[in-house]
Amino acid sequence: MKTGGFINHIKKFSRRYTQLIAAVLYNCNFKGFATGKIYKGNIKGLCAPGLNCYSCPGAVVACPLGSLQAALGGSAQKIPFYILGTLLLFGILLGRVICGFLCPFGLLQELLYKIPVPKIKKSRITKILSYVKYVVLGVFVVLIPFIKAAPGFCKYICPAGTLEAGIPLVLLNERLQDQIGFMFSWKVFILAACLLLNSFCYRAFCRFICPLGAIYSFFNPIAFFGVRVDKSKCTGCNACIRICKMDTSRVGDRECIHCGECRKVCPEGAIGYCLRHKTDKF
């Protein structure tokens, strides 16, 4: 392979490699997958940037959503400074770059979309549905934990938790198999529906439901790193928006996961990754 071709090959797959590395780093307690026991070492107090269940047998770090719900449910009179500060740090540094590069469940959704079935294209309806994740954030991540001291999203919805923790722990622990009830069946149904939908609709969970993506979306306009447009080169052809599978209105808006697909189709070479600064040039 020629040098130029090799470089292009690396560029093409660099995001996929990053996603795989992140998934392995979040879940490198390989012994847990054999024993069915959850890692509880010192670093478990740290949060992963992406969605990754605390109770996954391989997880060595906590899930930011789970930590936020636990903090809100733990005491109505204490502000969860640690987890809020962690989310603030991740958001200001990367915004939804985390969704595009550092989320294992995002990787799974993209792989499912490669299944050769008819695809649901983005439309005005999917754009409207993209606001549902903010309702999920408000009701299941904030309101239910605060009022009922229960992790609403983790308990009733999270398909990542069911896939990474619920099913493996039940398979690895016979005593848990005798305790399977309606809630576990409900969560398996949610997971199955989510996996099926993601094969037809690009990152459906990420776009319509994920409250962590909703949190990071607020930081997208101010995040230090991400995809930027050099306005002095941009001609407004909108090739970037047409190629984007997310419900974006412009590069870098709240729905953008900074995957970089738009860079490949920009005829003026006006799009690239860079640190934010006043001119938006890179």
Contacts in CASP RR format, 6 or more apart in sequence:
PFRMAT RR
TARGET T0000
AUTHOR 0000-0000-0000
METHOD contacts of the structure
MODEL  1
MKTGGFINHIKKFSRRYTQLIAAVLYNCNFKGFATGKIYKGNIKGLCAPG
LNCYSCPGAVVACPLGSLQAALGGSAQKIPFYILGTLLLFGILLGRVICG
FLCPFGLLQELLYKIPVPKIKKSRITKILSYVKYVVLGVFVVLIPFIKAA
PGFCKYICPAGTLEAGIPLVLLNERLQDQIGFMFSWKVFILAACLLLNSF
CYRAFCRFICPLGAIYSFFNPIAFFGVRVDKSKCTGCNACIRICKMDTSR
VGDRECIHCGECRKVCPEGAIGYCLRHKTDKF
1 9 0 8 1.000
15 100 0 8 1.000
15 101 0 8 1.000
15 259 0 8 1.000
15 260 0 8 1.000
16 107 0 8 1.000
18 101 0 8 1.000
18 102 0 8 1.000
19 100 0 8 1.000
19 101 0 8 1.000
19 102 0 8 1.000
19 103 0 8 1.000
19 104 0 8 1.000
19 106 0 8 1.000
19 107 0 8 1.000
19 110 0 8 1.000
20 107 0 8 1.000
22 49 0 8 1.000
22 50 0 8 1.000
22 101 0 8 1.000
22 102 0 8 1.000
22 103 0 8 1.000
22 104 0 8 1.000
23 52 0 8 1.000
23 104 0 8 1.000
23 107 0 8 1.000
26 48 0 8 1.000
26 50 0 8 1.000
26 52 0 8 1.000
26 59 0 8 1.000
26 60 0 8 1.000
26 61 0 8 1.000
26 104 0 8 1.000
27 52 0 8 1.000
27 56 0 8 1.000
27 58 0 8 1.000
27 59 0 8 1.000
27 60 0 8 1.000
27 104 0 8 1.000
27 164 0 8 1.000
28 58 0 8 1.000
28 60 0 8 1.000
29 39 0 8 1.000
29 57 0 8 1.000
29 58 0 8 1.000
29 59 0 8 1.000
29 60 0 8 1.000
30 58 0 8 1.000
32 38 0 8 1.000
32 39 0 8 1.000
32 57 0 8 1.000
32 58 0 8 1.000
33 57 0 8 1.000
33 58 0 8 1.000
33 168 0 8 1.000
33 172 0 8 1.000
35 57 0 8 1.000
35 172 0 8 1.000
36 57 0 8 1.000
36 168 0 8 1.000
36 169 0 8 1.000
36 172 0 8 1.000
36 173 0 8 1.000
37 57 0 8 1.000
38 54 0 8 1.000
38 55 0 8 1.000
38 56 0 8 1.000
38 57 0 8 1.000
38 58 0 8 1.000
38 59 0 8 1.000
39 57 0 8 1.000
39 58 0 8 1.000
39 59 0 8 1.000
39 60 0 8 1.000
41 60 0 8 1.000
43 60 0 8 1.000
43 61 0 8 1.000
44 54 0 8 1.000
44 59 0 8 1.000
44 60 0 8 1.000
44 61 0 8 1.000
44 62 0 8 1.000
45 61 0 8 1.000
45 62 0 8 1.000
45 67 0 8 1.000
46 61 0 8 1.000
46 62 0 8 1.000
47 61 0 8 1.000
47 62 0 8 1.000
47 63 0 8 1.000
47 64 0 8 1.000
47 67 0 8 1.000
47 83 0 8 1.000
47 86 0 8 1.000
48 59 0 8 1.000
48 61 0 8 1.000
48 62 0 8 1.000
48 63 0 8 1.000
48 64 0 8 1.000
48 102 0 8 1.000
49 64 0 8 1.000
49 90 0 8 1.000
49 94 0 8 1.000
49 98 0 8 1.000
49 102 0 8 1.000
49 103 0 8 1.000
50 63 0 8 1.000
50 64 0 8 1.000
50 98 0 8 1.000
50 99 0 8 1.000
50 102 0 8 1.000
50 103 0 8 1.000
50 104 0 8 1.000
50 212 0 8 1.000
51 63 0 8 1.000
51 65 0 8 1.000
51 103 0 8 1.000
51 104 0 8 1.000
51 105 0 8 1.000
51 106 0 8 1.000
51 158 0 8 1.000
51 160 0 8 1.000
51 210 0 8 1.000
51 212 0 8 1.000
52 59 0 8 1.000
52 61 0 8 1.000
52 63 0 8 1.000
52 103 0 8 1.000
52 104 0 8 1.000
52 105 0 8 1.000
52 160 0 8 1.000
52 164 0 8 1.000
53 59 0 8 1.000
53 63 0 8 1.000
53 154 0 8 1.000
53 158 0 8 1.000
53 160 0 8 1.000
53 161 0 8 1.000
53 164 0 8 1.000
53 165 0 8 1.000
54 62 0 8 1.000
54 63 0 8 1.000
54 66 0 8 1.000
54 67 0 8 1.000
54 165 0 8 1.000
55 161 0 8 1.000
55 164 0 8 1.000
55 165 0 8 1.000
55 166 0 8 1.000
55 169 0 8 1.000
56 161 0 8 1.000
56 164 0 8 1.000
56 165 0 8 1.000
56 168 0 8 1.000
57 165 0 8 1.000
57 168 0 8 1.000
57 169 0 8 1.000
57 172 0 8 1.000
59 164 0 8 1.000
59 165 0 8 1.000
64 83 0 8 1.000
64 86 0 8 1.000
64 87 0 8 1.000
64 90 0 8 1.000
64 212 0 8 1.000
65 141 0 8 1.000
65 153 0 8 1.000
65 154 0 8 1.000
65 158 0 8 1.000
65 211 0 8 1.000
65 212 0 8 1.000
66 151 0 8 1.000
66 153 0 8 1.000
66 154 0 8 1.000
67 80 0 8 1.000
67 83 0 8 1.000
67 86 0 8 1.000
68 80 0 8 1.000
68 83 0 8 1.000
68 84 0 8 1.000
68 87 0 8 1.000
68 141 0 8 1.000
68 145 0 8 1.000
69 141 0 8 1.000
69 145 0 8 1.000
69 151 0 8 1.000
69 152 0 8 1.000
69 153 0 8 1.000
69 154 0 8 1.000
70 145 0 8 1.000
70 151 0 8 1.000
71 78 0 8 1.000
71 80 0 8 1.000
71 82 0 8 1.000
71 83 0 8 1.000
72 80 0 8 1.000
72 141 0 8 1.000
72 142 0 8 1.000
72 145 0 8 1.000
72 146 0 8 1.000
73 145 0 8 1.000
73 146 0 8 1.000
73 149 0 8 1.000
73 150 0 8 1.000
73 151 0 8 1.000
74 149 0 8 1.000
76 146 0 8 1.000
87 215 0 8 1.000
90 98 0 8 1.000
90 216 0 8 1.000
91 98 0 8 1.000
91 215 0 8 1.000
91 216 0 8 1.000
91 219 0 8 1.000
91 223 0 8 1.000
92 219 0 8 1.000
92 222 0 8 1.000
92 223 0 8 1.000
92 224 0 8 1.000
93 223 0 8 1.000
93 224 0 8 1.000
93 225 0 8 1.000
94 102 0 8 1.000
94 216 0 8 1.000
94 223 0 8 1.000
94 224 0 8 1.000
94 225 0 8 1.000
94 226 0 8 1.000
95 216 0 8 1.000
95 217 0 8 1.000
95 219 0 8 1.000
95 220 0 8 1.000
95 223 0 8 1.000
95 226 0 8 1.000
95 258 0 8 1.000
96 213 0 8 1.000
96 216 0 8 1.000
96 217 0 8 1.000
96 219 0 8 1.000
96 220 0 8 1.000
96 223 0 8 1.000
96 254 0 8 1.000
96 256 0 8 1.000
96 257 0 8 1.000
96 258 0 8 1.000
97 223 0 8 1.000
97 225 0 8 1.000
97 226 0 8 1.000
97 257 0 8 1.000
97 258 0 8 1.000
98 213 0 8 1.000
98 216 0 8 1.000
99 106 0 8 1.000
99 206 0 8 1.000
99 210 0 8 1.000
99 212 0 8 1.000
99 213 0 8 1.000
99 216 0 8 1.000
99 257 0 8 1.000
100 106 0 8 1.000
100 257 0 8 1.000
100 258 0 8 1.000
100 259 0 8 1.000
101 258 0 8 1.000
103 206 0 8 1.000
103 212 0 8 1.000
104 160 0 8 1.000
104 164 0 8 1.000
105 159 0 8 1.000
105 160 0 8 1.000
105 163 0 8 1.000
105 205 0 8 1.000
105 206 0 8 1.000
106 203 0 8 1.000
106 205 0 8 1.000
106 206 0 8 1.000
108 163 0 8 1.000
108 198 0 8 1.000
109 198 0 8 1.000
109 202 0 8 1.000
109 203 0 8 1.000
109 204 0 8 1.000
109 205 0 8 1.000
109 206 0 8 1.000
110 202 0 8 1.000
110 203 0 8 1.000
112 195 0 8 1.000
112 198 0 8 1.000
112 199 0 8 1.000
113 119 0 8 1.000
113 198 0 8 1.000
113 199 0 8 1.000
113 201 0 8 1.000
113 202 0 8 1.000
113 203 0 8 1.000
115 199 0 8 1.000
117 199 0 8 1.000
117 200 0 8 1.000
118 200 0 8 1.000
119 200 0 8 1.000
119 201 0 8 1.000
119 202 0 8 1.000
120 126 0 8 1.000
120 200 0 8 1.000
120 201 0 8 1.000
122 202 0 8 1.000
122 244 0 8 1.000
122 245 0 8 1.000
122 246 0 8 1.000
122 247 0 8 1.000
126 201 0 8 1.000
126 207 0 8 1.000
126 208 0 8 1.000
126 247 0 8 1.000
127 247 0 8 1.000
129 207 0 8 1.000
129 208 0 8 1.000
130 207 0 8 1.000
130 208 0 8 1.000
130 247 0 8 1.000
130 255 0 8 1.000
132 208 0 8 1.000
132 209 0 8 1.000
133 207 0 8 1.000
133 208 0 8 1.000
133 209 0 8 1.000
133 210 0 8 1.000
133 211 0 8 1.000
133 213 0 8 1.000
133 214 0 8 1.000
134 211 0 8 1.000
134 214 0 8 1.000
136 153 0 8 1.000
136 157 0 8 1.000
136 209 0 8 1.000
136 210 0 8 1.000
136 211 0 8 1.000
136 214 0 8 1.000
137 211 0 8 1.000
137 214 0 8 1.000
137 215 0 8 1.000
138 211 0 8 1.000
140 152 0 8 1.000
140 153 0 8 1.000
140 156 0 8 1.000
140 157 0 8 1.000
140 211 0 8 1.000
141 152 0 8 1.000
141 153 0 8 1.000
141 211 0 8 1.000
144 150 0 8 1.000
144 151 0 8 1.000
144 152 0 8 1.000
144 153 0 8 1.000
145 151 0 8 1.000
145 152 0 8 1.000
153 211 0 8 1.000
154 161 0 8 1.000
155 183 0 8 1.000
156 186 0 8 1.000
156 187 0 8 1.000
157 190 0 8 1.000
157 209 0 8 1.000
158 187 0 8 1.000
159 187 0 8 1.000
159 190 0 8 1.000
159 191 0 8 1.000
159 194 0 8 1.000
159 195 0 8 1.000
159 205 0 8 1.000
161 187 0 8 1.000
162 187 0 8 1.000
162 188 0 8 1.000
162 190 0 8 1.000
162 191 0 8 1.000
163 191 0 8 1.000
166 184 0 8 1.000
166 187 0 8 1.000
167 188 0 8 1.000
167 191 0 8 1.000
169 176 0 8 1.000
170 176 0 8 1.000
170 177 0 8 1.000
170 180 0 8 1.000
170 184 0 8 1.000
194 204 0 8 1.000
194 205 0 8 1.000
194 209 0 8 1.000
197 204 0 8 1.000
197 205 0 8 1.000
198 204 0 8 1.000
198 205 0 8 1.000
201 207 0 8 1.000
202 245 0 8 1.000
202 246 0 8 1.000
203 245 0 8 1.000
203 246 0 8 1.000
203 257 0 8 1.000
206 213 0 8 1.000
206 257 0 8 1.000
207 246 0 8 1.000
207 247 0 8 1.000
207 255 0 8 1.000
217 254 0 8 1.000
217 255 0 8 1.000
218 254 0 8 1.000
220 252 0 8 1.000
220 253 0 8 1.000
220 254 0 8 1.000
220 256 0 8 1.000
221 252 0 8 1.000
221 253 0 8 1.000
221 254 0 8 1.000
222 276 0 8 1.000
223 276 0 8 1.000
224 275 0 8 1.000
224 276 0 8 1.000
225 273 0 8 1.000
225 274 0 8 1.000
225 275 0 8 1.000
225 276 0 8 1.000
226 252 0 8 1.000
226 258 0 8 1.000
226 273 0 8 1.000
226 274 0 8 1.000
226 276 0 8 1.000
227 251 0 8 1.000
227 252 0 8 1.000
227 256 0 8 1.000
227 258 0 8 1.000
227 260 0 8 1.000
227 262 0 8 1.000
227 263 0 8 1.000
227 271 0 8 1.000
227 272 0 8 1.000
227 273 0 8 1.000
228 251 0 8 1.000
228 252 0 8 1.000
228 271 0 8 1.000
228 272 0 8 1.000
228 273 0 8 1.000
228 274 0 8 1.000
228 276 0 8 1.000
228 280 0 8 1.000
228 281 0 8 1.000
228 282 0 8 1.000
229 240 0 8 1.000
229 250 0 8 1.000
229 251 0 8 1.000
229 270 0 8 1.000
229 271 0 8 1.000
229 272 0 8 1.000
229 280 0 8 1.000
230 269 0 8 1.000
230 270 0 8 1.000
230 271 0 8 1.000
230 272 0 8 1.000
230 280 0 8 1.000
230 281 0 8 1.000
230 282 0 8 1.000
231 270 0 8 1.000
231 280 0 8 1.000
231 281 0 8 1.000
232 281 0 8 1.000
233 268 0 8 1.000
233 269 0 8 1.000
233 270 0 8 1.000
234 268 0 8 1.000
234 270 0 8 1.000
235 267 0 8 1.000
235 268 0 8 1.000
235 270 0 8 1.000
237 267 0 8 1.000
237 268 0 8 1.000
239 262 0 8 1.000
239 265 0 8 1.000
239 266 0 8 1.000
239 267 0 8 1.000
240 251 0 8 1.000
240 262 0 8 1.000
240 265 0 8 1.000
240 266 0 8 1.000
240 271 0 8 1.000
241 248 0 8 1.000
241 249 0 8 1.000
241 250 0 8 1.000
241 251 0 8 1.000
241 262 0 8 1.000
242 265 0 8 1.000
243 261 0 8 1.000
243 262 0 8 1.000
243 264 0 8 1.000
243 265 0 8 1.000
244 256 0 8 1.000
244 261 0 8 1.000
244 262 0 8 1.000
245 261 0 8 1.000
246 255 0 8 1.000
246 256 0 8 1.000
246 257 0 8 1.000
247 255 0 8 1.000
248 255 0 8 1.000
248 256 0 8 1.000
249 255 0 8 1.000
251 262 0 8 1.000
251 271 0 8 1.000
252 258 0 8 1.000
258 273 0 8 1.000
260 271 0 8 1.000
260 272 0 8 1.000
260 273 0 8 1.000
262 271 0 8 1.000
263 269 0 8 1.000
263 271 0 8 1.000
263 272 0 8 1.000
263 273 0 8 1.000
272 282 0 8 1.000
273 282 0 8 1.000
274 281 0 8 1.000
274 282 0 8 1.000
END
